[in-house]
């Protein structure tokens, strides 16, 4: 279930970046076959979640249900990637490639109603935001010091398709981490940011960080 207190972050940014996801995501998706040849185990680690999205999409009869499915599967992907890294599987790449596989599944599978292009883009953006942890930002009620960190997708993949990004790995490793600072309870929450200029131009950082900056308990970003 998506965490309700930050659900508005997902909603406020879905439409804003839908076009960027559709246009620029296609470039990234086109690299999947090459990546599978080089590191199939990495690319297909979360294949079950991708297949679950594809299989359930055909049963969705309206835009709301289809969007909720896309967001739910994206959220599950984020949570699984966090669990894997925090249990010792130190690799951020599977999250990236699974997200692209989900976008590809949305493009190649149909819901049980006629969708126009902008509706398909909304589903793609729902997967993007949820699988990046945007709907998973929630601090415990007793936390006195809130810390928010971002990681970034792998990039320069045309030079090295197996590229990782240490910042993404750190973000997955530290998501939800709790500790004390001079007797005060602190907690880290994280999210993953795409490396696409279009997203930045359309305000993805501002949409994500505005509510975080407004919280007086936020001390480090």
TORDO-89498 format. One record per residue (C-alpha): x, y, z. Coordinates in steps of 0.001 Angstrom, whole numbers, plus 524288, in hexadecimal, padded with zeros to 5 digits. Example, Ala and Ser with C-alpha at 12.3 -4.5 7.8 and 13.67 -1.06 7.14 Angstrom:
8300C7EE6C81E78;835667FBDC81BE4;
//
This chain:
800008000080000;8053780D7F7FC7E;80858815EE80847;7FD3381FEB80892;8043682B9080E84;80D2C82CCC802A3;803838281C7F874;80153836117F3F1;80F95836C67EF9E;80D0582BC07E626;80073831E57E152;8062F83F797DFA0;8118083AE57D73E;80B468301A7CF0C;8052A838C87C4B5;81078842537C512;81AA2838977C060;8125782F327B87A;81751834407AB75;82576833327AF9B;8238F825337B40F;81D33821687A743;82708827E379E38;833C08260D7A583;82FF68191D7AB95;82F2B8135979DEF;83DAB815F179BF9;840DB80EF67A8A2;83785803BD7A5EA;83E1F8016A798D5;84A7C7FD617A026;843E17F1EA7A70E;8477B7E77579CD5;855CC7EB6879D67;855B17EB547AC36;84F757DDD47AC7B;85A607D86B7A410;864B47DDD77AD3B;85E6D7DBB67BA9D;851917D4667B9B5;851667D1357C835;852227DF977CBD7;847F27E3F67C1F5;83E347D93A7C54A;83FBD7D8CE7D411;832257DE997D62A;82BC67D8557CA65;820847D3257D2AF;81C437E0F97D615;81CC47E4F87C7D6;814EE7D9087C3D7;80B1E7DBD27CE92;808D77E94F7C8EE;807507E4337BB1B;7FE3A7D91F7BF16;7F56B7E16E7C7A9;7F4777ECF37BE6B;7EAE47E6257B55A;7E1217E4D37C08E;7E0AD7F3707C379;7D40B7F98B7BE7E;7D6A1807F47C0CB;7E196811CC7C1C0;7E122812D07D09B;7E2DD8043D7D2CC;7ED7C8033C7C882;7F4E880EA47CE76;7F3C8808DA7DC15;7F90F7FBEC7D6F3;80495802B47D07A;807B180A5F7DCD2;8063A7FE607E56C;80F7B7F60E7DD51;81933801307DC96;81892802CE7EB4E;81AC07F4427ED4F;8269A7F5157E46E;82C81800067EC90;82A117F8DA7F94A;830017EC407F41D;83C237F3407EF38;83DCF7F9B87FC8B;83C577ECA280379;846157E6137FA7B;850AB7F0557FC46;84E977F10E80AE9;84FB47E24280BE0;85CE07E22F8050C;85A237E21F7F65D;861BB7EE777F332;85D0C7F1BF7E58E;854697FD157E158;853887F9137D30D;848657EF4F7D3F7;83F2D7F9F37D8AF;842878024F7CCF0;840CC7F7777C2F4;834687F2307C937;82E5D7FFB77C890;83151800457BA0D;82BB17F2A77B835;81F217F7267BEBA;81E6B802E97B5A8;820417F9BE7AA35;815657F0E67AF48;80C1F7FC717B045;80F377FFFC7A249;80D1A7F23B79D17;801507EDE57A518;7F3937F35C7A56C;7E9F57F5AF7B060;7DBBB7F17D7AF20;7D7A07FED47AA09;7DBA98079779EDD;7E7108101D7A304;7EBE081C1C79BDD;7FA298201379BDD;7F95D8295A7A76F;7F32481EBD7AFD7;7FE35815657AC88;807D2820017B045;80116821B97BD6C;802DD813277C03D;81124813E67BC64;8134981F887C545;80C72818867D081;8161080D3B7CF3B;82160816D27CE86;81DF081E867DAAD;81A27812F27E32A;8260E80ADA7DF62;82ED98164A7E2D9;829E5816B87F0D5;82207823437EF5E;8163781CF57F5E3;81E5F8165F80064;823558226980791;81E28821908156A;824BA8247A82245;820F981EAD82F62;818C9827A5837E8;823308288C84279;82E4B82C4D8394D;8346F8394C83D19;83E6483A9D83233;83A1C8377E8245F;8445183512819FC;84126833A580B97;84AB482E6E80175;849AD82BCC7F2F6;850988221F7EA59;8515A822637DB91;84F87818AA7D082;85B20812BF7C972;85F3C81ACC7BD9F;8690681A897B252;8633780D427AF2F;8669180E437A0CC;874C480DEA7A505;873058033F7AF45;865EA7FC427AFCE;869947F5FD7BCD2;86B9A803297C375;866ED804CE7D178;8656C8116C7D932;86AEE811977E712;8616F81C467EB10;8560A8136B7E7B0;85BC78085B7EF89;85D9E811507FB44;84F92815FD7FA2E;84A66808197FA76;853678046A805A3;84F6B80FD580E4F;840D0810A880BB7;839C38101A818C3;8465B80FC6820C6;844718149382ED5;84EAC8190283899;8511A822B1843AD;857D282FFB842C8;85B048359D8501E;84F7482EB785613;845F58327084B3F;83FB08286E84251;84384829F283417;83E8F8230A82803;842EF822D4819DD;83974821A880E91;83DD6820F580073;83932821567F26D;83F3181E9E7E51C;84042829807DB0A;840CC8276F7CC44;84C5882CB17C494;8442D833787BA31;844AB842137B7A0;836548427E7B3E3;8323383E2A7C179;83A33848F97C7B0;834C4853037BE28;826F684F157C1FB;8297C850BA7D07F;82B17842F97D5C9;83467847947E07A;82BB9852D77E4B2;81FAD84A257E543;826CC840047ED52;82DEF848ED7F6BD;82414853C57F957;81C3384C6A803B8;828B68473B809B8;82E88854D980B21;821F0859C681146;8233B84FFA81C68;82A7F856B5827A5;83012849B082C20;837828480381F5B;8459E84B538227F;84D9E845378178E;84A74843D18090F;
//
